[in-house]
């Protein structure tokens, strides 16, 4: 996990969705996991929930998520990023 990209991703999401209660709840869940050193799982869960709830995130956020996984992406991470790229906005 690339910590700087991970942190920038959640900062971007928090700014983009500052008044969205669903996304804020998802961010809180991710922060809870991250407290216990589970940043990869936190990001994966967040992205799964974004996709499941049909929340569209910016292209910049997708790029940051991709960078966060870039040190050692697994197949599932790549699948999540590809799904987000299909749904992103500019």
N, C-alpha and C positions, 0 to 999 in steps of 0.2 A: 504494500500500500504506500503510495506516495503522499505523505502527510500534508505537504503544502497544497497540493491539488485537492485533496480531500477537504481540507479546511476552507479553501476558496470555493469549492462546490457548494458547501452548506451555507457559506456567507452569501453566495449568489442566490441560492434558493430562498434564503430568509428575506433577502431584499426583494426578490421577484414576487414572493407570495406573502408579504408581511401581514396582510389582512385576510388570509385564507385559513380558516380554522382547521380544515382537513389536512392541508399540507403542514401547518404548524404542529399538529398532533403527530404526523409522521416524522417530522424533524425531531420532536421530543423523544419519540421511540428510538430513533437512531442515536441521539445523544446518550440515552441510557445505556445502550449496548456499547457505545464507544468508551464510556467511562470504565468499562471492564476489559478494555483492550480488543474489542471485537469490531474494529473499524470496517474491515472487509464485509463482514456479515451485516453491519449497520447499513452500509451503502447498498449492498445487494437487496436487503429487505426494503429499504426506502425506494429503490428503483422498481422493484416488483410491485409495491403498493401504488406508485405513481402510474405504472402501466395498467394495473388492475382497475384503478379509479379513473382512467382515461384523462389524467392530468397531463397537459402538454408543457414541457419545459423548454427553455430557450436553447438555441444551438450552442451558445457559449457554455451553458450548464452541462450539456451533453459532452462537450469537449473536455470540460473539467473532470467529469466522471470518468471518461476514458483515460485521462492522464492519471487519475487516482489509482486506477487498476494497472497502469502501464508497466510497473516493475515486474509483474508476473501474472498476467491475465490468464484465467482459466476459461474453459469453453463456455461456462455459464455466464461469466462476466461479459464475454464477447457477444453472446446472444442477447443479453440485456441491452448493451450499447447499441447493437444493430436494430433492435426494436425501437429504442428511443430515437435513433436517427430517422426512422420511417415517420415518426410523429412530431419531429421538432419543428419549431418556428424560428424565424430569423429575427 
